[in-house]
Amino acid sequence: MKPALARDRRALTGAALTVATAVLLGAAGLVAGGSGDARAAGGAVVLDEGELDLAPRLVDGVLQLQIDDRSSGATVVREPSAVVLHAGPSTLQYTVDPLATAVGTTTLDSWQLNGWEAQNIFAPEPGWNGSQAGGDTEVALSGFEGPGDFGMASYTPEMDNVNAPAVSYLGTASSVQRSFTLPNDEQRLLPTWQFTVEGVYRLTFTVRGGGSTDTETLAVVVGDDVEPEDVLPSDGSTATATPSTPPPSTGPPPTAPSSHVIDNGHLDLSARPVGGSLRFQLKEGSTQSYEWYEPDVVVLHVKPQARRKITEGYEFLGAVGDPVWWLPIQQVDGLVWPGFSTDQFKSSEIDGRVTFSLDAVRGPGSVSVFTEGSVGSVTTHAHSGDGLPDSFDLAVPTHRHTVWAFAEEGVYRTTFTVNATLADGTEVSDTQTLAWAVGDGVDPSTVVPGEGDGPTATPTTTPGTTSTATPTGSTAPSSSTPDAADAAGRMEPEITPASTSSGAPGSSASGSGGTAAAGGLASTGAHVAVIAGSSAVALIVGGGALYLVRRRRATS
């Protein structure tokens, strides 16, 4: 391994990333247009997850660039001009320095297909298959339209382990070549596709080989600013379609609930001394810039980019391969980052520890709060899927973060009780309900905070505009930027279970009593770059395998 000065090395916090088995199906030569396909403007097919290959192949002796789509299990051959590729919000990831250099950018966050977290997110997996072209093929990026830069390069965790250089294929930056050679014996070249800005891209590829040439334009929708169903394929020469508009309502306009929606940045669920007692309140922002809110005026929005796949070792969240909405233990730009805090109290003011109890959950699925050990173990602190209440203790003063996982999208209401014993022996507690809007099925600005104004489905036991409410008090304008001072003097080594779940024994893989190897809540500190997640996604939900990477960012 090269010296550390070559670049900062990864901090391996879990077992090696498990590589999911990819089943390669032979081309079936089927005609595009299955009835189950999502359709874009002009009848194009939207491909937003699963395997596909761009394949230059000889058709009647003439080279043609086609797409072999295996997302539905069988191979469907499609024309690029009839496809809209969608790199959704969960593809936003931290860009490792060698990958950024290879595509000629300095961006810290980019939307990536086939990135380091590809096995754990729902996204397209585009490869290149050169085995049907009758010889080596030159692939050129002969045209480009888009709001940011695009590039393709390879830099894998295995390459990182041996400090191998990234391999650049093509890109739009002036420092990157516009073509590469696709060998005839390459059945699936799988570089990372990188996009630096949300929006609609149109990539024109020209393939040459055996005296024949074909040029095709592929439309790619990046992020969630644009609905892929509203985008015309290919070069969009007939202009972007206008989404249909519902008829105007004849009734009075709905009244927006008086709530403060938090959808990004640092947040603490805090035990706070107020009026000689204890109050459960929310602190939004960093140590030096924050505001306090009562839980019953706040709605937390877990954005669609939090959607991940459940992998082995996390079956207590659901079946392997099913989706889960995951808030990682490290901060991710674009996601809310909720932690727990007792640091508003002095140690001399509390006799013992402060207990946080998740008493009840109303919503479409289970809610889980847990940490992960250094060898892939999981310690569950609260899991509504096997019964509530679940409790855990924190010392004073402490500031910690956990992983949060929601089994379904929709509206949740979580009721917490925080209690402690003051130094004079007085028992103090506070119970509050916090509302969450998970995914994109509900506009968070329409969700009534707190207990709400109507019943919400209670799950069975199973494995942008923000309205601002008046804060309870503040010391500075709100900010979502964490501060290294948050961690000072708060190195509590572990979170202690205060009670076990009332669910049936053995109903959870980890158990809410924390029977797995202890995994302490992470201290808040300076931003830690997380490769295995999007910077959008910081943590890999995967078989206990988490790559946390501290790597210098590209500067040129």
BAZA-763940 format. One record per residue (C-alpha): y, z, x; residue in three letters. Coordinates in steps of 0.02 Angstrom, whole numbers, padded with zeros to 5 digits, always signed. Layout:
<rs>
YZXALA...
</rs>
This chain:
<rs>
+00000+00000+00000MET+00173-00043+00066LYS+00297+00096+00108PRO+00390+00177-00034ALA+00554+00100+00023LEU+00492-00071-00036ALA+00517-00010-00213ARG+00492+00151-00310ASP+00311+00174-00357ARG+00240+00207-00528ARG+00207+00383-00585ALA+00034+00374-00660LEU+00029+00497-00805THR-00133+00441-00885GLY-00293+00350-00850ALA-00282+00165-00808ALA-00230+00053-00952LEU-00382+00000-01052THR-00394-00188-01064VAL-00446-00241-01238ALA-00580-00375-01250THR-00510-00544-01300ALA-00632-00658-01387VAL-00599-00841-01344LEU-00653-00961-01480LEU-00681-01146-01450GLY-00559-01268-01527ALA-00615-01314-01701ALA-00494-01457-01726GLY-00442-01392-01896LEU-00287-01456-01981VAL-00139-01336-01984ALA-00088-01258-02148GLY-00207-01120-02201GLY-00162-01039-02365SER-00141-00867-02285GLY-00004-00920-02163ASP+00173-00852-02175ALA+00285-01002-02204ARG+00455-01035-02128ALA+00590-01155-02184ALA+00528-01334-02193GLY+00348-01279-02217GLY+00325-01218-02038ALA+00199-01081-01998VAL+00266-00916-01930VAL+00155-00846-01791LEU+00198-00664-01761ASP+00038-00593-01687GLU-00127-00641-01607GLY-00191-00761-01475GLU-00126-00938-01458LEU-00127-01066-01318ASP-00009-01208-01279LEU-00134-01343-01232ALA-00092-01514-01161PRO-00243-01621-01209ARG-00294-01802-01216LEU-00294-01869-01394VAL-00353-02050-01403ASP-00317-02063-01217GLY-00137-02002-01236VAL-00076-01832-01176LEU-00013-01720-01316GLN+00050-01540-01312LEU-00028-01440-01454GLN-00052-01258-01501ILE-00224-01182-01523ASP-00193-01038-01645ASP-00331-00905-01646ARG-00234-00772-01739SER-00342-00786-01895SER-00510-00781-01805GLY-00545-00969-01809ALA-00453-01093-01700THR-00322-01195-01791VAL-00238-01338-01697VAL-00053-01346-01736ARG+00092-01455-01682GLU+00232-01356-01595PRO+00356-01443-01710SER+00271-01357-01860ALA+00274-01180-01788VAL+00402-01039-01778VAL+00351-00907-01651LEU+00414-00730-01688HIS+00439-00601-01550ALA+00476-00452-01661GLY+00573-00293-01622PRO+00422-00205-01547SER+00422-00330-01403THR+00582-00255-01330LEU+00529-00175-01166GLN+00598-00111-01003TYR+00602-00255-00877THR+00522-00208-00712VAL+00622-00257-00560ASP+00501-00391-00492PRO+00488-00474-00663LEU+00677-00478-00685ALA+00698-00553-00511THR+00564-00685-00545ALA+00655-00751-00698VAL+00827-00735-00619GLY+00901-00598-00729THR+00970-00424-00703THR+00938-00363-00879THR+00857-00192-00895LEU+00783-00224-01066ASP+00709-00386-01129SER+00598-00449-01269TRP+00430-00486-01190GLN+00271-00575-01245LEU+00119-00535-01138ASN+00212-00390-01057GLY+00132-00232-00994TRP+00115-00163-01170GLU+00039-00319-01247ALA-00125-00231-01289GLN-00035-00102-01394ASN+00090-00198-01500ILE+00077-00324-01640PHE+00149-00483-01563ALA+00100-00661-01517PRO+00002-00683-01356GLU+00046-00859-01296PRO-00056-00932-01154GLY-00074-01102-01070TRP-00238-01199-01069ASN-00247-01344-00946GLY-00433-01381-00960SER-00419-01521-01089GLN-00288-01629-01003ALA-00408-01728-00893GLY-00320-01667-00735GLY-00180-01557-00674ASP-00026-01556-00787THR+00157-01536-00743GLU+00243-01425-00870VAL+00433-01436-00872ALA+00565-01345-00972LEU+00662-01503-01011SER+00777-01430-01143GLY+00841-01261-01199PHE+00947-01184-01334GLU+00969-00998-01362GLY+01085-00847-01356PRO+01019-00780-01190GLY+00907-00821-01043ASP+00722-00866-01055PHE+00592-00860-00918GLY+00405-00854-00885MET+00331-00756-00740ALA+00178-00651-00700SER+00187-00472-00641TYR+00043-00360-00697THR+00001-00177-00666PRO-00136-00239-00549GLU-00008-00336-00448MET+00103-00182-00446ASP-00040-00077-00376ASN-00046-00183-00218VAL+00140-00226-00212ASN+00104-00409-00239ALA+00258-00517-00275PRO+00291-00580-00449ALA+00247-00762-00484VAL+00384-00865-00566SER+00340-01017-00673TYR+00501-01074-00754LEU+00662-01011-00829GLY+00839-01051-00882THR+00928-00956-00743ALA+00998-01066-00605SER+00893-00978-00473SER+00727-01017-00560VAL+00631-01181-00556GLN+00613-01279-00718ARG+00431-01334-00698SER+00259-01281-00638PHE+00088-01358-00616THR-00046-01309-00742LEU-00216-01334-00655PRO-00355-01426-00745ASN-00472-01278-00716ASP-00352-01152-00794GLU-00420-01102-00964GLN-00292-00967-01002ARG-00139-00938-00896LEU-00052-00787-00971LEU+00123-00761-00899PRO+00252-00645-00975THR+00380-00734-01084TRP+00549-00648-01070GLN+00702-00665-01183PHE+00861-00568-01141THR+00952-00573-01309VAL+00900-00570-01492GLU+00916-00730-01591GLY+00842-00905-01611VAL+00782-00999-01458TYR+00723-01180-01450ARG+00615-01217-01299LEU+00582-01400-01260THR+00428-01426-01151PHE+00380-01592-01070THR+00202-01612-01007VAL+00152-01751-00887ARG-00019-01800-00824GLY-00129-01953-00798GLY+00016-02072-00825GLY+00055-01999-00997SER+00197-01888-01060THR+00234-01784-01215ASP+00387-01683-01261THR+00387-01547-01395GLU+00512-01415-01450THR+00453-01241-01499LEU+00566-01128-01604ALA+00559-00942-01560VAL+00641-00803-01660VAL+00673-00649-01553VAL+00706-00476-01626GLY+00748-00441-01808ASP+00926-00505-01824ASP+00860-00667-01900VAL+00719-00686-02027GLU+00591-00808-01952PRO+00555-00877-02126GLU+00735-00940-02133ASP+00725-01040-01971VAL+00681-01223-01962LEU+00552-01269-01829PRO+00570-01383-01678SER+00751-01427-01636ASP+00815-01375-01807GLY+00904-01541-01822SER+00931-01520-02010THR+01017-01351-01980ALA+00954-01177-02015THR+00901-01150-02194ALA+01003-01035-02304THR+00903-00889-02373PRO+00888-00885-02560SER+01012-00767-02645THR+00955-00657-02788PRO+01056-00669-02949PRO+01201-00548-02960PRO+01167-00382-03043SER+01246-00355-03212THR+01238-00166-03200GLY+01355-00047-03108PRO+01336-00043-02918PRO+01219+00094-02855PRO+01298+00247-02778THR+01249+00271-02596ALA+01181+00444-02559PRO+01292+00557-02456SER+01189+00554-02296SER+01205+00530-02110HIS+01077+00404-02047VAL+01018+00428-01867ILE+00917+00281-01800ASP+00942+00289-01612ASN+00966+00414-01472GLY+00941+00596-01432HIS+00914+00724-01568LEU+00856+00906-01568ASP+00774+01002-01709LEU+00854+01166-01661SER+00844+01352-01692ALA+01029+01401-01689ARG+01114+01570-01703PRO+01235+01566-01850VAL+01318+01720-01925GLY+01200+01843-01841GLY+01046+01754-01907SER+00947+01595-01870LEU+00979+01423-01942ARG+00872+01267-01925PHE+00996+01128-01886GLN+01000+00956-01804LEU+01096+00922-01644LYS+01135+00737-01619GLU+01191+00683-01446GLY+01184+00748-01268SER+01232+00914-01189THR+01412+00862-01165GLN+01438+00757-01321SER+01355+00807-01484TYR+01373+00853-01667GLU+01280+00976-01777TRP+01210+00930-01948TYR+01117+01020-02086GLU+00946+00936-02114PRO+00986+00908-02298ASP+01124+00782-02257VAL+01025+00681-02128VAL+00902+00535-02143VAL+00807+00489-01985LEU+00764+00304-01974HIS+00608+00255-01875VAL+00642+00072-01844LYS+00511-00067-01857PRO+00502-00080-01666GLN+00409+00087-01667ALA+00255+00000-01742ARG+00105+00008-01623ARG-00083-00010-01625LYS-00197+00141-01631ILE-00311+00137-01480THR-00464+00235-01424GLU-00432+00419-01402GLY-00308+00424-01546TYR-00429+00405-01691GLU-00354+00560-01772PHE-00208+00445-01816LEU-00320+00317-01903GLY-00440+00176-01863ALA-00427+00091-01693VAL-00321-00066-01711GLY-00226-00005-01864ASP-00037+00012-01854PRO+00055+00174-01824VAL+00242+00205-01809TRP+00260+00295-01642TRP+00409+00387-01567LEU+00367+00416-01384PRO+00399+00570-01279ILE+00525+00477-01171GLN+00688+00405-01235GLN+00683+00222-01288VAL+00841+00126-01324ASP+00840+00076-01507GLY+00731+00220-01566LEU+00775+00394-01624VAL+00716+00526-01499TRP+00684+00691-01589PRO+00645+00847-01489GLY+00639+01035-01518PHE+00762+01161-01450SER+00789+01349-01438THR+00923+01335-01304ASP+01063+01391-01418GLN+00994+01568-01404PHE+00999+01676-01249LYS+00835+01752-01195SER+00912+01925-01221SER+00944+01885-01404GLU+00763+01852-01454ILE+00612+01966-01445ASP+00469+01850-01400GLY+00463+01667-01446ARG+00528+01555-01585VAL+00400+01481-01705THR+00416+01307-01781PHE+00302+01278-01930SER+00273+01111-02017LEU+00240+01178-02191ASP+00229+01020-02296ALA+00239+00830-02287VAL+00276+00715-02432ARG+00257+00530-02398GLY+00139+00382-02393PRO+00037+00440-02243GLY+00008+00576-02116SER+00134+00642-01989VAL+00077+00697-01816SER+00168+00790-01678VAL+00077+00800-01511PHE+00085+00791-01322THR-00026+00707-01193GLU-00105+00782-01038GLY-00112+00705-00865SER-00292+00646-00886VAL-00278+00569-01057GLY-00304+00726-01162SER-00207+00751-01322VAL-00141+00919-01383THR-00095+00914-01567THR+00042+01034-01623HIS+00056+00977-01804ALA-00047+00850-01901HIS-00032+00837-02089SER-00189+00731-02100GLY-00304+00882-02083ASP-00205+01012-02177GLY-00045+01112-02163LEU+00042+01222-02113PRO+00032+01197-01926ASP+00138+01301-01807SER+00186+01311-01624PHE+00294+01426-01519ASP+00434+01395-01395LEU+00509+01518-01272ALA+00697+01548-01265VAL+00789+01450-01201PRO+00684+01291-01208THR+00715+01107-01241HIS+00562+00996-01265ARG+00509+00828-01335HIS+00345+00770-01412THR+00264+00612-01476VAL+00289+00584-01663TRP+00173+00468-01761ALA+00183+00409-01942PHE+00030+00328-02018ALA+00119+00216-02144GLU+00293+00148-02171GLU+00397+00222-02311GLY+00497+00379-02352VAL+00436+00547-02286TYR+00501+00723-02316ARG+00447+00853-02188THR+00476+01037-02225THR+00495+01151-02073PHE+00512+01339-02062THR+00586+01412-01903VAL+00569+01598-01876ASN+00595+01727-01740ALA+00626+01912-01709THR+00798+01960-01646LEU+00817+02083-01504ALA+00857+02223-01627ASP+00694+02191-01721GLY+00767+02093-01866THR+00654+01955-01931GLU+00751+01794-01960VAL+00695+01625-02026SER+00758+01465-02106ASP+00666+01330-02205THR+00735+01154-02220GLN+00671+00982-02272THR+00710+00828-02168LEU+00700+00651-02237ALA+00633+00503-02137TRP+00636+00316-02175ALA+00495+00234-02077VAL+00484+00046-02048GLY+00585-00089-02134ASP+00522-00072-02312GLY+00662+00046-02362VAL+00848+00038-02325ASP+00882+00210-02248PRO+01058+00212-02318SER+00982+00218-02493THR+00870+00367-02458VAL+00925+00534-02530VAL+00918+00663-02390PRO+00829+00830-02392GLY+00715+00864-02539GLU+00772+00704-02625GLY+00799+00676-02809ASP+00623+00634-02865GLY+00439+00654-02822PRO+00368+00569-02669THR+00184+00526-02653ALA+00085+00660-02563THR-00044+00585-02442PRO-00225+00633-02451THR-00311+00701-02297THR-00340+00545-02191THR-00392+00513-02009PRO+01142-00085-02040GLY+01256+00022-02109THR+01258+00209-02092THR+01339+00325-02216SER+01413+00473-02125THR+01411+00649-02192ALA+01523+00788-02132THR+01443+00880-01985PRO+01430+01068-01986THR+01530+01077-01826GLY+01550+00986-01662SER+01616+01002-01487THR+01638+00817-01450ALA+01609+00645-01529PRO+01427+00603-01559SER+01332+00511-01424SER+01152+00456-01406SER+01153+00462-01216THR+01044+00600-01143PRO+01114+00710-01005ASP+01019+00775-00855ALA+01096+00945-00889ALA+00988+00959-01044ASP+00841+01002-00932ALA+00927+01132-00824ALA+00844+01301-00829GLY+00721+01252-00967ARG+00556+01222-00882MET+00442+01298-01013GLU+00268+01247-00951PRO+00184+01230-01119GLU+00199+01237-01305ILE+00092+01372-01382THR+00000+01349-01547PRO+00050+01487-01667ALA-00081+01448-01798SER-00223+01329-01829THR-00233+01199-01965SER-00303+01244-02133SER-00400+01081-02132GLY-00587+01072-02114ALA-00653+01108-01938PRO-00686+00953-01839GLY-00586+00842-01954SER-00470+00791-01814SER-00515+00721-01645ALA-00398+00843-01559SER-00372+00980-01686GLY-00204+01052-01726SER-00246+01214-01639GLY-00221+01133-01470GLY-00401+01144-01413THR-00382+00998-01293ALA-00314+01021-01118ALA-00138+01091-01131ALA+00002+00965-01120GLY+00177+01038-01111GLY+00325+00967-01202LEU+00428+00857-01090ALA+00594+00923-01026SER+00744+00817-01069THR+00824+00746-00914GLY+00893+00588-00838ALA+00824+00426-00910HIS+00649+00387-00849VAL+00607+00203-00852ALA+00446+00178-00947VAL+00355+00018-00909ILE+00218+00041-01032ALA+00336+00039-01175GLY+00469-00065-01247SER+00624+00002-01178SER+00602-00024-01339ALA+00440+00044-01319VAL+00419+00174-01194ALA+00245+00237-01209LEU+00078+00149-01223ILE-00027+00211-01366VAL-00187+00178-01277GLY-00344+00272-01242GLY-00245+00408-01158GLY-00186+00276-01036ALA+00000+00287-01008LEU+00097+00200-00873TYR+00263+00287-00843LEU+00357+00190-00713VAL+00503+00246-00610ARG+00561+00085-00532ARG+00728+00032-00466ARG+00815-00092-00580ARG+00859-00267-00523ALA+01034-00287-00454THR+01035-00474-00424SER
</rs>
